[in-house]
Amino acid sequence: MLINTDYLVVGAGATGLAFADALVAEADVEVTVIDRREAPGGHWLDAYPFVRLHTPSAFYGVNSLALGEDRIDQVGENAGYYERATGDEVFEYFAEAAGRLTKTGLVRVLTGHEHLGAGSDGEQIRDLSTGELHDVAVRRKVVDARYLEGSIPATHTAPFEVAPGARLVPINDLPAAAESGSSYAVLGSGKTAADACSWLLDNDVQPDRIRWIRPRDAWFHDRSHFQPLEQVGAIMEGISLDAEAGADAANIDDLFERLEASGRLARIDPAWPATMYRGTMLSARELAALRQIEDVVRLGRVRRIEADRIVLERGETKTGPDVLHVDCTALGLNNAPATPIFGPGRIVLQQVRHLSPCFNAALVGFIEAYRDDDADKNRLCPPNPYASSIEDWPRMMSRTWRTEGRWLSEPDLSAWVAKSRLNLLRALPDHAAEPSVQGTVTRYLTHISAAIERLKRLDEDTALSVRPGRSTVRS
Ligand SMILES: Cc1cc2nc3c(=O)[nH]c(=O)nc-3n(C[C@H](O)[C@H](O)[C@H](O)COP(=O)(O)OP(=O)(O)OC[C@H]3O[C@@H](n4cnc5c(N)ncnc54)[C@H](O)[C@@H]3O)c2cc1C
């Protein structure tokens, strides 16, 4: 079978769908979205049962369809903040979004199909249910919506040996297996490990029955700074604190001390150096709960779990048959090196504005619809790899701010950004007259130019100390 299409989008996760949605809203084109998974939604199909969005639903998903009802939660650790969809809700949302796109007649969504690459008669895809190969004749572009595909607990393989008799479960299996453990060893440094610990604490496991094996300590945002709509002033406050710390920072350590002192970032143990930054967030209540866990092992990554001990990079610690080990070591977001987003016959979706994956994919769709020249498109959308460590923060922030500055001189683009439901600042104009918001805007405007310059220099200093794998695409 030969399929003809203007765009072939590989990946029906959040970014592939957000791109297709924004593109067909602006251009009369045919788009085919394929995914090897059996339904749209990407990694959410394999998410752990108690996962929720980290950020409010209000600015997640595709531009044309609201997720949730912009409710403010009244109870629980998210009390006072905008609702965050559960994994099931995100999954159902993307099914609906894909269905609505299909109904436009402009979008075809083929799940259970794998992209194999370019063949002699166009792009080759395989129907995974029959094994049949099909050619896709692409009139305009192949869109790679899987370049940043992350590694998630359900699909990754534990990168260490597990001896017979030692009990290891992925976080997905924790609820089913929890009762069989009398104590728990949670393996991993990031948000998934924090979620596993929070789930145990919420299910009445005493903190002294949890051992947390953390190769690195992480910085977390305070969730209060990611509240949109009526609370958008808090987002502006967070950004203004970033700018102030960036403008004044003497070096990376000083930068993170300033971000912590201002309440912008927090670490679970303030007495221990944190080197990991993945852009994840916790509420003050979650943080307080996690701080109850005192048995933290910091001996590097796990090498081997034996029946009676865990062997790590820099030592070992005891374990036993009654300990349930919970694997939270999957990488999560993929901080692949930057590559131009727009090229001849090709688009590679990546981060542009920090911490806004759906917004960025939709933005690329809008720019694809209204700009012709790849150099111009790349000027407006320079790639900005996900951060992994504190050294990545200056590059990520200064690149975001420089790029946002370029959007301001493009009226159509600025108008689209201002209206987009995926833009976390969209309600700012409605609140601009409030004194507290004015204060944060003034702080931001006072510091932003100096912050861009200072952070650019800190990034260059880091690059000079040569970290392998750093991006070579500059903006
Ligand atoms: C637990 C978790 C919670 C998160 N919460 C938030 C949040 O609250 N807010 C936020 O902004 N971000 C969040 N993120 C980050 C990010 O927004 C999401 O991960 C987002 O869903 C990623 O979408 P994606 O399209 O980039 O990738 P994916 O969801 O990984 O989709 C890529 C798709 O490509 C498909 N694919 C790959 N290769 C091929 C091939 N050769 N042929 C066909 N198909 C292929 C895969 O099957 C996959 O479905 C979260 C991430 C995780 C892991």
The ligand as a Gaussian input file, in Angstrom:
#p B3LYP/6-31G(d) Opt

LIG

0 1
 C        6.270000      10.355000      34.408000
 C        6.393000      11.595000      33.585000
 C        5.599000      12.703000      33.896000
 C        5.711000      13.868000      33.140000
 N        4.940000      14.929000      33.483000
 C        5.031000      16.070000      32.757000
 C        4.233000      17.192000      33.079000
 O        3.481000      17.187000      34.029000
 N        4.331000      18.299000      32.320000
 C        5.183000      18.373000      31.261000
 O        5.234000      19.389000      30.588000
 N        5.968000      17.322000      30.943000
 C        5.913000      16.183000      31.660000
 N        6.707000      15.127000      31.343000
 C        7.668000      15.313000      30.249000
 C        7.046000      15.257000      28.808000
 O        6.099000      16.243000      28.601000
 C        6.299000      14.043000      28.572000
 O        7.156000      12.990000      28.812000
 C        5.737000      13.932000      27.145000
 O        4.607000      13.106000      27.207000
 C        6.766000      13.393000      26.168000
 O        6.155000      13.239000      24.923000
 P        6.984000      12.839000      23.650000
 O        6.047000      12.924000      22.513000
 O        8.209000      13.684000      23.565000
 O        7.554000      11.386000      23.896000
 P        6.874000       9.941000      24.050000
 O        5.683000       9.996000      24.907000
 O        7.981000       9.044000      24.477000
 O        6.427000       9.566000      22.587000
 C        7.320000       9.143000      21.577000
 C        6.611000       8.079000      20.797000
 O        7.408000       7.743000      19.641000
 C        7.140000       6.401000      19.342000
 N        8.196000       5.892000      18.474000
 C        9.525000       5.864000      18.718000
 N       10.187000       5.332000      17.668000
 C        9.243000       5.012000      16.748000
 C        9.302000       4.416000      15.451000
 N       10.466000       4.075000      14.875000
 N        8.145000       4.229000      14.783000
 C        6.957000       4.576000      15.335000
 N        6.853000       5.147000      16.556000
 C        7.985000       5.370000      17.256000
 C        7.113000       5.720000      20.700000
 O        6.396000       4.511000      20.640000
 C        6.417000       6.785000      21.567000
 O        5.041000       6.509000      21.728000
 C        6.625000      13.941000      32.065000
 C        7.416000      12.847000      31.775000
 C        7.313000      11.684000      32.510000
 C        8.201000      10.509000      32.162000

